[in-house]
Every structure is written in structure tokens, then in C-alpha cells.
Amino acid sequence: MKRWEHGVIPEVSAQQAICEMLGLDPAIPGRVTWPVWLPTGKVAGLSESWDLRGTVKALSDVSEGALVDRRAFLGAVGAELLLPVMTWRLNPGPWLAYREGGRRVSPAMLDDLERLIAVRRKMDDEHGGGALLGMLHSDLRFVADLIRNGSYHAEIGQRLHMVAAELARLAGWSAFDSGRHAAAQQYYLSALRAAASVGDTALGVNIVGFMGIQAYSTGNNRDAAQLMDVATAEAVKTPAIIQAMAWARAGRAQAKIGDTNETQRALNKAEHLFGRAVHGDTPPWAYWVDEARIMAQRGRALYDLGDYNGAESELMSAITSCGEQYPRDRATWLGRVAISKLRTDRMDEGCSSGREAVDLLADQVDSDRGLDFLRTFKRELAPHEDSATAREFMEYASERLGDAVSA
């Protein structure tokens, strides 16, 4: 140990043993250099200065160490989490970004990176976060290195930071979808800084909304409501489609708290704003905000409020509207539908919906969130194990998904 403290790098086998002792992925030393991957408890993007220098530092830190987490651990909650979001409101940017020295970053390279992001978004839609996180982390690391060491003028610098913001946001979503909450939070915080560096309020609203989703999904419902309050307040500066998205998410947060009136108010506002959306006014990353998504948000809110028949109706409408698109989302929606049917004494129908979710997760999608709903369904189905239908579902799920769906 003393030799390591004096600069001697441990052998890979020793590093892997340390990973196992700390509950980390033993593959990490092959991806991240020693001693960067050692967990410190520091949350990248949380306390850096709110300017260009702090943004570059946050992006560098997150691109090196964000994947080092204990999966369930969440780094910042309450005031500590809300402070950088409030700071973003006071420092929305943009900041001048240019750098001399190093290899030149060309417009053609930026064109390629922007096309790559569009491809990554579609890959996430089709295959889920678990399949994508490693690639997105590598993409972000490459862009962070360009920002830190490349040569570029102000216009290219702005585009680089925009690419970094969206890659970090996507990585955050993929980490969240994989149950990697500490990593997700750090990606989101760094993404928010990068969005501020280009003065993109709409992208910032989206990132804060994703932070709110993570908050209520990990039981921090009050944090979620406050984050969604910030998102809806800042959304007034953005196109109607972004405002609709922000209010739909706010409705979900209120449903988690159990406030039916505020949930309905927020969702009604979301539908009204969606109806006012102007064609051609949607940012490229918001392509997925459509009528089906608004229906699904209402369905998920009703599910959280315990209105299982209402939830089933809205979610099935959204699933039908999507057709073959968005298999990961359909899997999570079907999981809720299966649970809703079971909780309203329709076990056979619930098992049928559960089978559809199993097939999507086995054949197309790597999503820990999707598996969570199936785990809940299996756990609540267990008291009915005397039923042939229940036993057949249990066997089918285990055969297709193995231990991944164990309750």
C-alpha cells in the first residue's frame, strides 16, 4: 500500500481486487487510469466555479470518473443538489469559448459529432441505456479532451460545448436507465454547465427535468417537485413543446407526492401547451415529445396516484400510438399495465401484458428500469403461485431473462 502512495501503479490484478473489495465493476481499471477510478465521494459538476473554467473542469472529471459508483448510491440531495440548479438560473450564459494550441478542431469534425449524437439517441430508443452507456462515456471523454486540449475559435467552441452537453445528458439518462444513479447525477450536473456555456435554456430545462425524474425515481419527491418548479419557470423562455414537456414532468412529480389536484393542473397545462406547439420549433433532441408521450405521462401519473384503470387506459393508448417505435418505453409502460391489471384482480390479463414486456426486454432492450417493473410484478404475483397462469409466467420470465428479473 505504501508503494502505491508513492507513485507505484498496482498491477491490474491488484486493482481488480480493490474493485471487488469496494463493490465496483472489476472491468473499471481497463477503462479508467489509476488512481482516477478510486471513489472519493466527490460529485463532479457540483461545486466547480460557474463559468467556462468550471465547466471544462466538470466535463473532464465526469469523463474520467463518473462510471465509478456503487450503482444505488446517490451523491447529492436536498439543498446540495438544488444549489447548482439555482446557480444555473442566475448564470444562464453564454460564455465565450475558444482555445489556441493543440490540434485544430474542424467544422467537419463537429458535423460528424452532431450526426453521431442523433444516431446515439435512436440507439437509446431502440436498445436502452445498458447497451449504450460505455459508448456514450467514451464519446464524452473524446469531446472533453477536444475542449481541454484542442484548438478552436469561438463558434466551434460553442458547438463543442453543445455536443458535450447533449452527450453528457444522454450518458446521464443511460446511466439512470441502468440503475447507475451516482454516475447519472454527475453527468446531468456537467451537462447543465455545458448547456449554460452556450446559453441554451431549452436544453437546460430538459436536463433539469431529467434530474427531477431521477429524484422522484429514487424517492426524493420533494427535491423532484422543486426541480420541476425550476424547469417550468425557465421553460417560459422556450418553445411551447418544451413547456409542455416540462409541465408533464411536473405532473409526474406531483403525483409522486400524492397531490391529485396539482397533478391534474400540471397535466392539463401540458396538454394545452402541446396543442400550441408550432411545427419547426422543436429542437432536434425533443423529437420524442409527441401526443403518445403526453398520454404516457398522464398514464404514469395516474398509476402513481393509484388510479390503475385510468393508468391502463392512457398507457395502452400510448403503446398503440407508438406502434413498433420506442421498445424500451413500451416495455416500461407494459410493466405498469401488468401491475395495474394485477392490482385490479385481472391476473390472467396482467400476465399477458407481463409476457409482452418480457419479450421486449429479452429481445431488444437493456433497461434496469424495465426490469424493475417486472420484478415488482413477479413479487406481487407470488401469492398466486397456485394458479397455473402465474406459474407459467414465472417460468417464462425466468427462462427468457434469468436472474435479471428475480424479485
Sequence and secondary structure as in RCSB ss.txt:
>XXXX:A:sequence
MKRWEHGVIPEVSAQQAICEMLGLDPAIPGRVTWPVWLPTGKVAGLSESWDLRGTVKALSDVSEGALVDRRAFLG
AVGAELLLPVMTWRLNPGPWLAYREGGRRVSPAMLDDLERLIAVRRKMDDEHGGGALLGMLHSDLRFVADLIRNG
SYHAEIGQRLHMVAAELARLAGWSAFDSGRHAAAQQYYLSALRAAASVGDTALGVNIVGFMGIQAYSTGNNRDAA
QLMDVATAEAVKTPAIIQAMAWARAGRAQAKIGDTNETQRALNKAEHLFGRAVHGDTPPWAYWVDEARIMAQRGR
ALYDLGDYNGAESELMSAITSCGEQYPRDRATWLGRVAISKLRTDRMDEGCSSGREAVDLLADQVDSDRGLDFLR
TFKRELAPHEDSATAREFMEYASERLGDAVSA
>XXXX:A:secstr
 HHHHTT    HHHHHHHHHHHT  TTGGGTS TTTTS  S  TTSSS SSHHHHHHHHHHHHHHTT S SS   
  HHHHHHHHHHHHH        B SSSB  HHHHHHHHHHHHHHHHHHHHH GGGTHHHHHHHHHHHHHHHHH 
BB HHHHHHHHHHHHHHHHHHHHHHHHTT HHHHHHHHHHHHHHHHHTT HHHHHHHHHHHHHHHHHTT HHHHH
HHHHHHHHHHTTS HHHHHHHHHHHHHHHHHHT HHHHHHHHHHHHHHHHT  TT S GGGTT SHHHHHHHHHH
HHHHHT HHHHHHHHHHHHHHHTTS HHHHHHHHHHHHHHHHHTT HHHHHHHHHHHHHHHHHT   HHHHHHHH
HHHHHHGGGTTSHHHHHHHHHHHHHHGGGG  
